[in-house]
Amino acid sequence: MNKKFKIGFILQVLVFWSFIHTASSQSQPAVNVTANRNKVLLGEQIEVKVQATVPAEIPVTDIFKLPDTIPHLEILQRSLIDSVSDGSSKLYSQSFVITGFDSGSWVFPAVTLKAKNKTYRSQPLEITIVPVQLKDSTYHDIREIIEVPPPKTDWWTWIAAVASAIILCLLAWLWWKSRRQKQTTAPEEPKHYAGALEEALQQLKALERESLPEKAELKRYYSELSGIVRTYIQKRFGVKALQLTTGELLVDLYSSLKKEQPGKLAELLRIADAVKFARFRPDTEQCRTDIRNAEIIIKEMDTLI
């Protein structure tokens, strides 16, 4: 009987200790950090949400502390700290919008909360920034031309169109005849500038001698590289290349270039745009390759004229 009493007493102590330990662990504050996605392209935004659950009886002295700066990441927006109570516990939450302009895997640091003279931390959050994949076909806006079948028309539409064309031609001929005697014909300017190729090649050599990639002046390097190519196109083809966006320029030149040339030109100009506007930072070897490609592209285009 005495032995059974001792065993029962020990079991009661163990059950009581387990209950106390479980209640103690459940009443501790918990801090969690989540993101809507952990892998994005360079410059894209990520939504990060921080939440902390604190038992109602534990006073909070300091909440959601972050360092002033986060290496390789930038905080674009942060909301005010919100709190909701259900009687037994209190939920604190705050949202952040972050981005990054350096490719690689970076860490959103642990968020801390101080309650009852103790510090509680969340787990760090790993964020992966992927560089702009300019060679991926999903980023090219050059597609094969799709022929659209002509709409069905009736004979009255054809008759009206032909009659309109005849009247317009007659009016144009009468206007040209009346103006012919009043104006002197100015010599027609050539469509292209004969020295455009030599001038562009000299400018590329001069740009290469400046060694701007080695000086970390990538934005200036690609701005001048793009300007040289666009100036050549403007002088050689008569297209206002310096005033057009990359997409508009490619559309204007598409019918004049050979099959592979639009893709090469698109890749070079999009890399330059990514460096100037999306903070893309290619390595030195890529910079050398791009200036060689620029020389090849303008030489190939020069054979079309």
Secondary structure, DSSP 8 states (H G I E B T S, - for coil): -HHHHHHHHHHHHHHHHHHHHHHHHHTS-EEEEEES-SEEETT--EEEEEEEEEETTS-EEEEEE--S-BTTBEEEEE---EEEE-SSEEEEEEEEEEE-SS-EEEEE---EEEETTEEEE---EEEEEE---TTSGGG---------------HHHHHHHHHHHHHHHHHHHHHHHHHHTT--------SS-TTHHHHHHHHHHHHHHTTTGGGT-HHHHHHHHHHHHHHHHHHHH---TTTS-HHHHHHHHGGGS-SSHHHHHHHHHHHHHHHHHS-----HHHHHHHHHHHHHHHHHHHTT-
